Amino acid sequence: MSNDPSPYQHISGVSAQNGSQAFAGCARDVYFTDSKNPQGSSADALNPCLSVYDVVTDIYVLIEALEEKAAACRNALFLTHPHVDRESLMSTKGTRVDGTCEWIRQNEDYQSWLHGDTRLLWISGGPGKGKTMLSIFLTRELEKITQTMGDAELVFNFCSHQDEKRNTAVAVLRMLVHEVITKRPKLVKPILPYFETPEKTRQTLSSLETLWIIFTRLVQDPDLGAMFCVLDGLDECDKDTLRVLVPRIVNMFAPKITPPTTKAFKLVIVSRDILGLQGCTQVKLDPDNKKQVGRDVQLFVSVRVGELSRIEGFNDEFHAAVQKTLLERSEGTFLWVGFVMIELSQIRTCTEVLETLEDLPSGLPAIYSRMLLQIKRER
């Protein structure tokens, strides 16, 4: 080369394999020419085909277009925000009492799910046994665990029969797909064809079968990495679609047909009894863990009774008497205690508290009936 640089430089003596091209020097001054005619005229050599700037610009445009399609896909799938749903539940049910739910950490089946080969875990319990609060605890716990694991992620969902956005199998799959591609953005590209047009998008969002195909493809993707999922209240979903979804979930995690990549996705379902899950690894809140749940109820009652300390005349003896009555009549359910404490919190004297407790029936069915009668009277 001469010492007097020119805007365009013809570079020779640079080799490339398999017909590819190479360049050197300032990127903005490099142009690709026909590699079959390296000895052509300077005019031929200087006739640009495509500048590096143009290539970079085109790539940027393609990436931007892909990001727009990915965002549109996520927006189409979105129903509710799981973290907002969790906060709403905590506002309704109250925050977890310190010391409760922690027994699950030592449970062998949970440990096998968390650290071993178990991929599907079912935590079951009757009404009022603290399932949702346990799910909230698990999501908090797994958030801490995944943060220490590097590339691991957590997704979760709280189903609700009262919310049409959270009470069908279709809604559950939409949530799972949305959360997975949000946590793993690079997995979105293969599923974009399902959202190419408004018609395809509508069909995809309403089809359990299509959403299942997409979900299966995502959890079997080698790039998924470690991912934990907590699914609370699955029993609150529409029974017809649930009968289709549950067998597919069970088959997906069946040892004989589980592909290696699916092992990166671990699911825990927390619910009442669901037909079809009986063969899964199961943690029964009742009766298998009755003692642990009973201790949790005791802690819960003690703390909630302590909230009545504002009442004049409240002392240790009164606290013990109220706690004893609540434990005897709750029949081991958090929900009964919660309902009763709402009523007691509106009372101003210790005498009224004791009188109210005398009138309260034992167990959830009876307290439900009492609440229904009160609603009818108010109407």
C-alpha positions in Angstrom: 0.0 0.0 0.0 1.1 3.6 -0.5 1.6 6.0 2.3 -1.2 8.2 0.9 -4.4 6.5 2.0 -7.3 6.6 -0.4 -11.0 6.2 0.5 -11.0 2.8 -1.1 -8.3 0.2 -0.8 -7.9 -3.0 -2.9 -6.4 -5.7 -0.6 -4.8 -8.8 -2.0 -3.0 -11.7 -0.5 -5.8 -12.4 2.1 -7.2 -15.9 1.9 -10.6 -17.3 3.0 -12.0 -20.8 2.9 -15.0 -22.3 1.2 -15.6 -19.3 -1.0 -16.0 -16.8 1.9 -14.6 -13.3 1.8 -12.3 -11.5 4.2 -11.3 -7.9 4.7 -8.9 -5.7 6.7 -8.7 -2.1 7.5 -11.4 0.4 8.6 -14.8 -1.3 8.5 -16.6 1.6 6.8 -14.2 1.5 3.9 -14.5 -2.2 3.2 -16.6 -3.5 0.3 -17.1 -7.1 -0.8 -16.4 -7.8 -4.5 -16.6 -10.9 -6.7 -14.0 -13.4 -5.3 -13.8 -15.1 -8.7 -12.2 -12.1 -10.3 -9.5 -10.9 -7.9 -7.3 -9.7 -10.7 -10.0 -7.6 -12.3 -9.7 -3.9 -13.0 -9.6 -1.3 -10.3 -13.0 -0.2 -11.4 -14.4 -3.7 -10.9 -12.7 -4.0 -7.5 -14.1 -0.7 -6.4 -17.7 -1.5 -7.5 -19.3 -2.1 -4.1 -21.8 -4.9 -3.5 -22.6 -4.4 0.1 -20.9 -2.3 2.8 -20.3 -3.6 6.3 -22.3 -0.7 7.5 -25.3 -1.9 5.4 -24.8 -5.4 6.8 -24.8 -4.2 10.4 -27.8 -2.0 9.7 -29.8 -4.9 8.2 -28.9 -7.2 11.1 -30.1 -4.5 13.5 -33.4 -4.1 11.7 -33.9 -7.9 11.7 -33.2 -8.0 15.5 -35.5 -5.1 16.1 -38.3 -6.8 14.1 -37.8 -10.1 16.0 -38.0 -8.2 19.3 -41.2 -6.6 18.3 -42.7 -9.9 17.3 -41.5 -11.4 20.6 -43.1 -8.6 22.6 -46.4 -9.0 20.6 -46.3 -12.7 21.4 -45.8 -12.1 25.1 -48.5 -9.4 25.2 -51.0 -11.8 23.5 -50.3 -14.5 26.0 -50.5 -12.3 29.1 -53.4 -12.7 31.5 -52.3 -11.7 35.0 -49.1 -11.0 36.7 -48.2 -13.9 39.2 -46.4 -11.6 41.6 -49.5 -9.3 41.8 -51.7 -12.3 42.3 -49.4 -13.4 45.2 -49.5 -10.0 46.8 -53.3 -9.9 46.5 -53.6 -13.3 48.3 -51.3 -12.1 51.1 -53.5 -9.0 51.5 -56.6 -11.3 51.7 -55.2 -14.1 53.8 -52.6 -12.2 55.8 -48.9 -12.7 55.8 -47.3 -16.0 56.9 -46.7 -16.5 60.6 -43.0 -17.0 61.3 -42.1 -20.6 61.8 -45.1 -22.0 59.8 -44.6 -24.0 56.6 -40.9 -24.4 57.3 -41.2 -28.2 57.9 -41.5 -28.7 54.2 -37.8 -28.0 53.9 -37.0 -31.3 55.7 -39.6 -33.4 53.9 -37.9 -36.2 52.0 -40.1 -36.1 48.9 -39.7 -32.3 48.6 -35.9 -32.7 49.0 -35.9 -35.3 46.2 -37.9 -32.9 44.0 -35.6 -30.0 44.8 -32.2 -31.8 44.6 -32.9 -35.2 43.2 -34.5 -37.0 40.2 -38.2 -36.3 41.1 -39.6 -33.9 38.4 -43.3 -33.8 39.4 -44.4 -33.4 43.1 -48.0 -33.2 44.3 -48.7 -31.5 47.7 -52.3 -32.3 48.6 -54.6 -31.3 51.4 -58.2 -30.7 52.3 -59.9 -27.3 52.6 -58.4 -24.9 55.1 -55.2 -26.8 55.6 -52.9 -24.0 54.5 -52.1 -25.0 51.0 -52.0 -21.6 49.5 -49.9 -20.2 52.3 -47.5 -23.1 51.8 -47.4 -22.2 48.0 -46.6 -18.6 48.9 -43.8 -19.9 51.2 -42.5 -22.2 48.4 -42.3 -19.4 45.9 -40.4 -17.2 48.3 -38.1 -20.0 49.2 -37.4 -21.0 45.6 -36.8 -17.4 44.6 -33.9 -17.4 47.1 -32.7 -20.8 46.0 -32.7 -20.0 42.3 -30.7 -16.8 42.9 -27.9 -18.9 44.3 -27.9 -21.4 41.4 -26.8 -19.0 38.7 -28.9 -19.8 35.6 -32.0 -21.3 37.4 -35.4 -19.6 37.2 -38.8 -19.9 38.9 -42.3 -19.5 37.5 -45.5 -19.8 39.4 -49.2 -19.3 39.2 -52.1 -19.1 41.7 -55.3 -20.5 40.2 -58.7 -19.1 41.4 -62.2 -20.3 40.6 -63.4 -16.7 41.1 -61.2 -15.3 38.3 -61.9 -16.3 34.7 -58.3 -15.5 33.9 -57.0 -18.1 36.3 -59.6 -20.9 36.4 -59.1 -22.9 33.2 -56.5 -25.3 31.9 -56.1 -22.9 28.9 -55.3 -20.0 31.2 -52.8 -22.2 33.1 -50.9 -23.0 29.9 -51.0 -19.4 28.7 -49.5 -18.4 31.9 -46.8 -21.1 31.8 -45.8 -20.3 28.2 -45.8 -16.6 29.0 -43.6 -17.0 32.0 -41.1 -19.4 30.4 -40.5 -17.1 27.3 -40.3 -14.1 29.6 -37.6 -15.8 31.8 -35.9 -17.4 28.7 -36.4 -14.8 25.9 -34.2 -16.8 23.4 -36.8 -19.6 23.4 -39.5 -17.4 21.8 -38.4 -17.6 18.2 -39.5 -21.1 17.4 -43.1 -20.4 18.6 -43.6 -17.1 16.7 -45.2 -18.9 13.7 -48.2 -19.6 16.0 -48.7 -15.8 16.3 -48.0 -14.7 12.8 -51.5 -13.4 12.0 -54.4 -12.2 14.2 -56.3 -15.4 13.1 -53.5 -17.7 14.2 -53.1 -15.8 17.4 -56.8 -16.1 18.3 -56.7 -19.8 17.5 -53.6 -20.4 19.6 -54.8 -18.5 22.6 -58.1 -20.5 22.7 -56.7 -24.0 21.9 -55.6 -26.2 24.8 -54.0 -28.5 22.3 -52.0 -25.8 20.5 -50.8 -24.3 23.8 -49.8 -27.8 25.0 -47.7 -28.3 21.9 -46.0 -24.9 22.5 -45.4 -25.6 26.2 -44.0 -29.1 25.4 -41.6 -27.6 22.9 -40.4 -25.0 25.4 -39.7 -27.4 28.2 -38.0 -29.8 25.9 -35.7 -27.1 24.5 -32.0 -27.8 25.3 -31.6 -24.1 26.1 -34.3 -24.1 28.8 -31.8 -24.6 31.7 -33.0 -25.4 35.2 -36.5 -24.1 35.9 -38.8 -24.7 38.8 -42.6 -24.2 38.7 -45.2 -23.9 41.5 -48.8 -24.3 40.5 -51.2 -23.6 43.3 -54.9 -24.5 43.3 -55.1 -26.5 40.1 -58.2 -28.1 41.4 -60.0 -24.7 41.1 -59.8 -24.9 37.3 -62.7 -25.9 35.0 -63.1 -29.7 35.4 -63.6 -30.5 31.7 -60.3 -28.9 30.5 -58.6 -30.2 33.7 -59.5 -33.8 32.6 -57.5 -33.2 29.4 -54.5 -31.3 31.0 -53.7 -33.6 34.0 -53.0 -36.8 32.1 -50.7 -34.8 29.7 -48.8 -33.4 32.7 -48.4 -36.8 34.2 -47.3 -38.4 30.9 -44.8 -35.6 30.3 -43.0 -36.4 33.6 -43.3 -40.2 33.3 -39.8 -41.7 33.9 -40.0 -43.9 30.8 -40.9 -41.2 28.3 -39.3 -38.2 29.8 -36.6 -36.9 27.4 -33.3 -35.7 29.0 -34.1 -32.0 28.3 -37.5 -32.2 30.1 -35.6 -33.0 33.3 -34.6 -29.4 33.5 -38.2 -28.4 34.2 -39.5 -29.3 37.7 -43.2 -28.9 38.7 -44.9 -28.9 42.1 -48.7 -28.9 42.2 -50.4 -27.8 45.4 -54.1 -28.6 45.5 -57.0 -30.5 46.8 -57.6 -34.1 45.5 -57.3 -34.3 41.7 -58.2 -37.4 39.8 -55.2 -38.6 37.8 -52.4 -37.4 40.1 -52.6 -40.3 42.6 -49.6 -42.1 41.0 -47.3 -39.1 41.4 -44.8 -38.5 44.2 -47.1 -37.0 46.9 -46.9 -35.0 50.1 -50.2 -35.3 52.0 -50.9 -32.5 54.4 -53.5 -34.7 56.0 -53.2 -37.2 57.4 -49.4 -37.9 56.7 -48.2 -34.5 58.0 -51.0 -33.9 60.5 -48.5 -33.3 63.3 -46.6 -30.7 61.3 -49.7 -28.9 60.1 -51.1 -29.0 63.7 -48.0 -27.2 65.0 -48.4 -24.6 62.3 -52.0 -24.0 63.3 -50.9 -23.6 66.9 -48.4 -20.9 65.9 -51.0 -19.2 63.7 -53.6 -19.2 66.5 -51.2 -17.9 69.1 -50.1 -14.9 66.9 -53.7 -14.1 65.8 -55.0 -14.2 69.4 -52.2 -11.9 70.3 -53.7 -9.3 68.0 -56.6 -9.0 70.4 -54.3 -7.5 73.1 -55.7 -4.0 72.4 -58.9 -5.2 74.2 -59.2 -3.9 77.7 -58.6 -6.7 80.2 -56.5 -8.8 77.9 -54.0 -10.9 79.8 -52.1 -14.2 79.6 -55.0 -16.1 81.2 -57.4 -14.7 78.6 -55.0 -15.4 75.8 -54.6 -19.0 76.9 -58.4 -19.5 77.2 -59.1 -18.1 73.7 -56.3 -20.0 72.1 -57.5 -23.3 73.7 -61.0 -22.8 72.4 -59.9 -21.9 68.9 -57.6 -24.9 68.7 -60.3 -27.3 69.9 -63.0 -26.0 67.4 -60.8 -25.3 64.4 -60.3 -29.0 63.7 -56.8 -28.3 62.5 -57.8 -25.8 59.8 -56.4 -22.3 59.2 -59.4 -21.2 57.4 -61.8 -21.7 60.3 -59.4 -19.7 62.6 -59.2 -16.9 59.9 -63.0 -16.6 59.6 -63.4 -16.5 63.4 -60.7 -13.9 63.9 -62.3 -11.6 61.5 -65.4 -11.7 63.7 -63.5 -11.3 66.9 -61.4 -8.4 65.7 -64.6 -6.3 65.7 -65.3 -6.9 69.4 -64.3 -4.5 72.1 -64.4 -6.4 75.4 -63.1 -9.7 76.6 -66.6 -10.7 77.8 -67.9 -10.3 74.3 -65.1 -12.4 72.9 -65.8 -15.3 75.2 -69.6 -15.0 74.5 -69.0 -15.1 70.8 -66.7 -18.1 71.1 -69.4 -20.0 72.9 -71.8 -19.4 70.0 -69.4 -20.4 67.3 -69.8 -23.9 65.7 -66.8 -26.2 65.3 -65.3 -27.1 61.8 -65.5 -25.5 58.4 -68.9 -26.8 57.2 -70.7 -25.4 60.2 -68.9 -22.0 60.0 -69.7 -21.8 56.2 -73.4 -22.3 57.1 -73.2 -19.6 59.7 -71.7 -17.2 57.2 -74.3 -18.0 54.6 -77.1 -17.3 57.1 -75.5 -14.0 58.0 -75.4 -13.0 54.3 -79.0 -13.9 53.8 -80.0 -11.8 56.9 -78.1 -8.8 55.7 -79.8 -9.0 52.3 
